[in-house]
Amino acid sequence: MRSKKVICPYCNRPAKFWYDSSPVLMKNFGPIYNCDRCQAYVSCHRGHGGKIPLGTLAKFELRREAARSLNVFTAGEKKWQKKS
Protein backbone atom coordinates (compact mmCIF):
# COMPACT_ATOMS: atom_id res chain seq x y z
CA MET A 1 0.00 0.00 0.00
CA ARG A 2 1.27 3.46 -0.85
CA SER A 3 2.00 5.90 1.94
CA LYS A 4 -0.57 8.68 2.25
CA LYS A 5 1.01 12.12 2.14
CA VAL A 6 0.44 13.62 5.57
CA ILE A 7 1.10 17.33 6.02
CA CYS A 8 1.93 18.93 9.38
CA PRO A 9 -0.73 21.52 10.29
CA TYR A 10 1.86 23.60 12.18
CA CYS A 11 4.55 24.07 9.50
CA ASN A 12 2.84 22.71 6.34
CA ARG A 13 5.70 20.31 5.63
CA PRO A 14 5.32 16.58 4.87
CA ALA A 15 5.48 14.31 7.91
CA LYS A 16 7.78 11.30 7.95
CA PHE A 17 6.27 7.80 8.26
CA TRP A 18 7.75 5.40 10.85
CA TYR A 19 6.75 1.72 11.08
CA ASP A 20 8.25 1.64 14.58
CA SER A 21 7.72 4.67 16.83
CA SER A 22 10.65 3.80 19.14
CA PRO A 23 13.11 6.31 17.62
CA VAL A 24 10.59 9.13 18.12
CA LEU A 25 8.64 8.19 21.28
CA MET A 26 11.24 6.02 23.07
CA LYS A 27 8.75 3.13 23.02
CA ASN A 28 7.11 1.26 20.16
CA PHE A 29 3.44 2.19 19.99
CA GLY A 30 3.19 1.05 16.38
CA PRO A 31 3.33 3.05 13.16
CA ILE A 32 3.22 6.86 13.29
CA TYR A 33 3.67 9.96 11.16
CA ASN A 34 6.06 12.46 12.72
CA CYS A 35 7.14 16.03 11.95
CA ASP A 36 10.76 16.42 13.07
CA ARG A 37 10.56 20.20 12.93
CA CYS A 38 7.46 20.61 15.14
CA GLN A 39 7.70 17.41 17.23
CA ALA A 40 4.08 16.65 16.29
CA TYR A 41 2.90 13.11 15.59
CA VAL A 42 -0.14 10.97 14.93
CA SER A 43 -0.61 7.22 15.35
CA CYS A 44 -1.86 5.02 12.52
CA HIS A 45 -4.48 2.32 12.12
CA ARG A 46 -2.97 -1.12 12.65
CA GLY A 47 -4.66 -2.65 9.61
CA HIS A 48 -4.22 -1.58 5.97
CA GLY A 49 -0.43 -1.76 6.25
CA GLY A 50 -0.48 0.69 9.15
CA LYS A 51 -0.26 3.76 6.94
CA ILE A 52 -3.66 5.38 7.52
CA PRO A 53 -3.42 8.12 10.19
CA LEU A 54 -5.93 8.11 13.06
CA GLY A 55 -6.33 11.90 12.82
CA THR A 56 -4.09 14.93 12.40
CA LEU A 57 -0.64 15.58 13.81
CA ALA A 58 -0.64 17.09 17.30
CA LYS A 59 2.05 18.58 19.51
CA PHE A 60 2.56 17.68 23.16
CA GLU A 61 0.70 20.80 24.35
CA LEU A 62 -2.44 19.87 22.42
CA ARG A 63 -2.31 16.27 23.68
CA ARG A 64 -1.97 17.51 27.27
CA GLU A 65 -4.96 19.87 26.93
CA ALA A 66 -7.06 17.12 25.34
CA ALA A 67 -6.25 14.82 28.28
CA ARG A 68 -7.22 17.56 30.76
CA SER A 69 -10.53 18.12 28.98
CA LEU A 70 -11.24 14.41 29.03
CA ASN A 71 -10.54 14.31 32.78
CA VAL A 72 -12.99 17.19 33.38
CA PHE A 73 -15.76 15.46 31.42
CA THR A 74 -15.05 12.09 33.02
CA ALA A 75 -15.15 13.61 36.52
CA GLY A 76 -18.48 15.31 35.73
CA GLU A 77 -19.90 12.06 34.40
CA LYS A 78 -18.92 10.20 37.57
CA LYS A 79 -20.62 12.84 39.76
CA TRP A 80 -23.75 12.62 37.65
CA GLN A 81 -23.83 8.82 37.93
CA LYS A 82 -23.50 8.96 41.74
CA LYS A 83 -26.61 11.19 42.05
CA SER A 84 -28.86 8.50 40.56
N, CA and C of each residue as an Amber inpcrd file, in Angstrom:
protein
   252
   0.8420000  -1.1810000   0.0000000   0.0000000   0.0000000   0.0000000
   0.8860000   1.2430000   0.0000000   0.5060000   2.2230000  -0.7600000
   1.2720000   3.4580000  -0.8510000   1.0400000   4.3370000   0.3630000
   2.0850000   5.0050000   0.7970000   1.9980000   5.9000000   1.9380000
   1.1600000   7.1240000   1.5850000   0.2220000   7.4780000   2.4500000
  -0.5700000   8.6780000   2.2510000   0.2920000   9.8820000   2.6270000
   0.2320000  10.9280000   1.8250000   1.0140000  12.1180000   2.1360000
   0.3170000  12.8720000   3.2630000   0.9810000  12.9520000   4.3940000
   0.4360000  13.6200000   5.5660000   1.2140000  14.9110000   5.7700000
   0.4950000  16.0200000   5.8740000   1.1040000  17.3340000   6.0200000
   0.9210000  17.8240000   7.4610000   1.9800000  18.3810000   8.0160000
   1.9320000  18.9300000   9.3820000   1.1010000  20.2130000   9.3840000
   0.0900000  20.3190000  10.2620000  -0.7330000  21.5190000  10.2910000
  -0.0190000  22.7280000  10.9070000   1.1260000  22.5110000  11.5410000
   1.8640000  23.5960000  12.1840000   2.8410000  24.2800000  11.2280000
   3.5370000  23.4950000  10.3930000   4.5550000  24.0700000   9.5010000
   4.2890000  23.7980000   8.0200000   3.2320000  23.0490000   7.7190000
   2.8420000  22.7130000   6.3370000   3.9090000  21.9440000   5.5620000
   4.7030000  21.1680000   6.2730000   5.7030000  20.3150000   5.6330000
   5.2440000  18.8620000   5.7200000   5.6940000  18.0040000   4.8050000
   5.3170000  16.5850000   4.8660000   5.8710000  15.9230000   6.1300000
   5.0610000  15.0710000   6.7340000   5.4780000  14.3070000   7.9130000
   6.1500000  13.0210000   7.4570000   7.0490000  12.5210000   8.2720000
   7.7770000  11.2950000   7.9550000   7.0400000  10.1020000   8.5540000
   6.9390000   9.0150000   7.7860000   6.2750000   7.8020000   8.2630000
   7.2920000   6.8860000   8.9400000   6.9240000   6.3490000  10.0990000
   7.7500000   5.3960000  10.8480000   6.9210000   4.1500000  11.1240000
   7.4300000   2.9720000  10.7370000   6.7540000   1.7180000  11.0800000
   6.8680000   1.4290000  12.5690000   7.9620000   1.8690000  13.1590000
   8.2520000   1.6410000  14.5780000   8.4460000   3.0010000  15.2260000
   7.6490000   3.3520000  16.2170000   7.7200000   4.6740000  16.8320000
   8.8270000   4.8130000  17.8690000   9.5960000   3.7580000  18.1170000
  10.6530000   3.8020000  19.1420000  11.6440000   4.9460000  18.9650000
  12.1510000   5.2220000  17.7580000  13.1140000   6.3110000  17.6250000
  12.5380000   7.6830000  17.9760000  11.2360000   7.8370000  17.8570000
  10.5910000   9.1260000  18.1150000  10.0420000   9.2090000  19.5380000
   9.3420000   8.1670000  19.9920000   8.6360000   8.1940000  21.2790000
   9.3080000   7.3860000  22.3850000  10.4620000   6.8250000  22.1130000
  11.2360000   6.0200000  23.0700000  10.5620000   4.7000000  23.4430000
   9.4410000   4.3870000  22.8260000   8.7470000   3.1250000  23.0200000
   7.9640000   2.8400000  21.7510000   7.8320000   1.5870000  21.3840000
   7.1140000   1.2610000  20.1610000   5.6100000   1.1750000  20.4200000
   4.8940000   2.1720000  19.9170000   3.4390000   2.1870000  19.9860000
   2.8310000   1.8470000  18.6300000   3.6570000   1.3700000  17.7160000
   3.1920000   1.0480000  16.3790000   3.5500000   2.1450000  15.4010000
   2.9830000   2.0800000  14.2010000   3.3320000   3.0520000  13.1610000
   2.8080000   4.4560000  13.4660000   3.6050000   5.4570000  13.0900000
   3.2160000   6.8570000  13.2870000   3.7180000   7.7090000  12.1230000
   3.1260000   8.8930000  11.9910000   3.6690000   9.9570000  11.1550000
   4.2200000  10.9930000  12.1300000   5.4100000  11.5310000  11.8290000
   6.0650000  12.4630000  12.7200000   6.6360000  13.6470000  11.9410000
   6.5020000  14.8410000  12.4980000   7.1370000  16.0350000  11.9500000
   8.3400000  16.3470000  12.8360000   9.5420000  16.1670000  12.2950000
  10.7600000  16.4170000  13.0670000  10.8720000  17.8760000  13.5010000
  10.4280000  18.7620000  12.6520000  10.5560000  20.1960000  12.9280000
   9.6680000  20.6440000  14.0900000   8.4410000  20.1690000  14.1360000
   7.4600000  20.6080000  15.1430000   7.3090000  19.6540000  16.3240000
   7.8640000  18.4570000  16.2130000   7.7050000  17.4130000  17.2270000
   6.2440000  17.0000000  17.3790000   5.4780000  17.0890000  16.3070000
   4.0800000  16.6520000  16.2950000   4.0130000  15.2570000  15.6880000
   3.0590000  14.4570000  16.1580000   2.9050000  13.1110000  15.5920000
   1.4620000  12.6530000  15.6770000   1.1720000  11.6090000  14.9050000
  -0.1410000  10.9720000  14.9320000   0.0710000   9.4740000  14.7460000
  -0.6620000   8.6840000  15.4930000  -0.6090000   7.2230000  15.3510000
  -1.4050000   6.7950000  14.1230000  -1.1890000   5.5510000  13.7090000
  -1.8580000   5.0220000  12.5240000  -2.7040000   3.8020000  12.8650000
  -3.6890000   3.5320000  12.0010000  -4.4810000   2.3190000  12.1190000
  -3.5660000   1.1130000  11.9710000  -3.8240000   0.0720000  12.7050000
  -2.9720000  -1.1210000  12.6520000  -3.1790000  -1.9180000  11.3630000
  -4.3850000  -1.9410000  10.8570000  -4.6560000  -2.6480000   9.6070000
  -4.2570000  -1.8130000   8.4030000  -4.4980000  -2.2990000   7.2180000
  -4.2230000  -1.5830000   5.9650000  -2.7490000  -1.2290000   5.8300000
  -1.8530000  -2.0410000   6.3410000  -0.4270000  -1.7570000   6.2450000
   0.0470000  -0.7260000   7.2460000  -0.8400000  -0.2580000   8.1160000
  -0.4780000   0.6880000   9.1520000  -0.1610000   2.0810000   8.6710000
  -0.6280000   2.4550000   7.4790000  -0.2620000   3.7550000   6.9350000
  -1.3930000   4.7780000   6.9120000  -2.5370000   4.4420000   7.4900000
  -3.6570000   5.3800000   7.5190000  -3.6670000   6.0720000   8.8780000
  -3.4700000   7.4090000   8.9110000  -3.4180000   8.1240000  10.1920000
  -4.7640000   8.1070000  10.9160000  -4.7130000   8.1000000  12.2490000
  -5.9310000   8.1110000  13.0630000  -6.5560000   9.5030000  13.1440000
  -5.8300000  10.5230000  12.7680000  -6.3250000  11.8980000  12.8220000
  -5.2960000  12.8310000  12.2240000  -5.0910000  13.9830000  12.8570000
  -4.0870000  14.9330000  12.4010000  -2.9320000  14.9760000  13.3930000
  -1.8000000  15.4710000  12.9410000  -0.6410000  15.5760000  13.8140000
  -0.9330000  16.5510000  14.9510000  -0.4340000  16.2320000  16.1340000
  -0.6360000  17.0920000  17.2970000   0.6500000  17.1790000  18.1090000
   0.8980000  18.3670000  18.6440000   2.0510000  18.5820000  19.5130000
   1.7090000  18.1400000  20.9370000   2.7370000  18.0890000  21.7690000
   2.5610000  17.6800000  23.1610000   1.5360000  18.5560000  23.8830000
   1.6020000  19.8720000  23.6590000   0.7000000  20.7970000  24.3540000
  -0.7610000  20.4870000  24.0540000  -1.0620000  20.1990000  22.7990000
  -2.4370000  19.8730000  22.4170000  -2.8780000  18.5510000  23.0340000
  -1.9880000  17.5690000  23.0620000  -2.3050000  16.2750000  23.6770000
  -2.5790000  16.4310000  25.1740000  -1.7830000  17.2720000  25.8340000
  -1.9670000  17.5150000  27.2670000  -3.3200000  18.1710000  27.5320000
  -3.6770000  19.1860000  26.7480000  -4.9550000  19.8670000  26.9320000
  -6.1360000  18.9390000  26.6350000  -5.9980000  18.0820000  25.6510000
  -7.0620000  17.1170000  25.3450000  -7.2570000  16.1530000  26.5100000
  -6.1580000  15.7240000  27.1230000  -6.2540000  14.8240000  28.2770000
  -6.9210000  15.5250000  29.4550000  -6.5840000  16.8000000  29.6720000
  -7.2220000  17.5640000  30.7650000  -8.7220000  17.6940000  30.5350000
  -9.0970000  17.9930000  29.3040000 -10.5270000  18.1220000  28.9790000
 -11.2520000  16.8080000  29.2200000 -10.6420000  15.7240000  28.8140000
 -11.2420000  14.4120000  29.0270000 -11.4230000  14.1420000  30.5170000
 -10.4370000  14.5040000  31.3270000 -10.5440000  14.3110000  32.7780000
 -11.6830000  15.1220000  33.3700000 -11.8870000  16.3480000  32.8880000
 -12.9860000  17.1880000  33.3840000 -14.3230000  16.5330000  33.0490000
 -14.4940000  16.0820000  31.8140000 -15.7610000  15.4550000  31.4170000
 -15.9790000  14.1290000  32.1460000 -14.9350000  13.3720000  32.3290000
 -15.0450000  12.0910000  33.0220000 -15.4330000  12.3040000  34.4800000
 -14.8260000  13.3110000  35.1270000 -15.1490000  13.6080000  36.5230000
 -16.6130000  14.0460000  36.6510000 -17.0840000  14.8740000  35.7210000
 -18.4850000  15.3130000  35.7330000 -19.4350000  14.1590000  35.5190000
 -19.0710000  13.2350000  34.6620000 -19.9040000  12.0630000  34.3990000
 -20.0070000  11.1830000  35.6410000 -18.9110000  11.0270000  36.3550000
 -18.9170000  10.1980000  37.5730000 -19.8080000  10.8310000  38.6410000
 -19.7680000  12.1650000  38.7860000 -20.6160000  12.8400000  39.7590000
 -22.0880000  12.6630000  39.3960000 -22.4000000  12.7750000  38.1000000
 -23.7530000  12.6190000  37.6470000 -24.2670000  11.2150000  37.9160000
 -23.4310000  10.2090000  37.7040000 -23.8330000   8.8220000  37.9310000
 -24.0610000   8.5410000  39.4000000 -23.3360000   9.1870000  40.3040000
 -23.4950000   8.9570000  41.7380000 -24.8120000   9.5200000  42.2490000
 -25.3630000  10.5910000  41.6030000 -26.6080000  11.1920000  42.0510000
 -27.7910000  10.2720000  41.8440000 -27.7190000   9.3850000  40.8870000
 -28.8560000   8.5020000  40.5650000 -29.0890000   7.4660000  41.6230000
